[in-house]
Amino acid sequence: MQGLTITLKETRDVADGTRLFVFEKPIGYTFKAGQYVALEVPKMEGIEIDSRGLTRSLSIASAPFESDLYFAMRKGESSFKQVCWKLTSGATVVITKAVGFFVVPAEEDTRPIVFVAGGIGITPVRSILKQAEYEKSTRSFTLLYANRFIKDVAFEEEIENITLPHLRHITVLSKSDDPCAPDNDERGYICTEMIKKYCHNITGCLYYIVGSPQFSDAIEKILIDLGVPKENRHIDPFTGLRAVDAKKRSL
């Protein structure tokens, strides 16, 4: 795959079974918060390459202002993820230029932003919120972040500490029996009543949905039933299918 070679600086776990990969950002490399790249890892002795190969599309988890490039993923059995989990400091991978339209409009558009994220789908949301914090945004943000258990929640403390004047962050846990916090915690699955509870002027918000295809389909159906127009629904299905297009648009 043609593209830029980048060097791994470090890895660290940001949730149970979720790892953050921190790479050096090439000089002059630019992207918009919320975009993604195709990332190709090298062949590694002892790991048989499966039918999906060694390239995946990954949202950039870092914000454009940050000095490094962040990517995060759940652990898995694919050859791609097996290689990723064996990467150490100094290893290199290849990325394309950033693409994608999962980006928020300019600050002049004052419509409230609602993120509905599931699992590792939080990565582009982190990028957008960190950039908004850096730019001292005054717009309204709501984040409904769904996981099974609290141990699965990635970037939990970091997102809690983002200082935006109009950010509300709700953690939604589908399998946990732990008691809810009074203001920013829910149990069960994101549903119509939950959207109504946290999103005022439902049809006037801009919704950004990111998670598995099943998760995204379920949330979109809720929004359609609530009368949210198509132009206000932005969906990043978070599937590896995006990599095919990204590879064609390499640097």
Secondary structure, DSSP 8 states (H G I E B T S, - for coil): --SEEEEEEEEEEEETTEEEEEEE--TT----TT-EEEEE----TT----TTTTEEEEE--S-TTSSEEEEEEE--SSHHHHHHHH--TT-EEEE---B-------TT----EEEEEEGGGHHHHHHHHHHHHHTT--S-EEEEEEESSGGG-TTHHHHHT---TTEEEEEEESS--S---TTTEEES---HHHHHHH-SSGGGSEEEEES-HHHHHHHHHHHHHTT--GGGEEEE---TTHHHHHHHT--
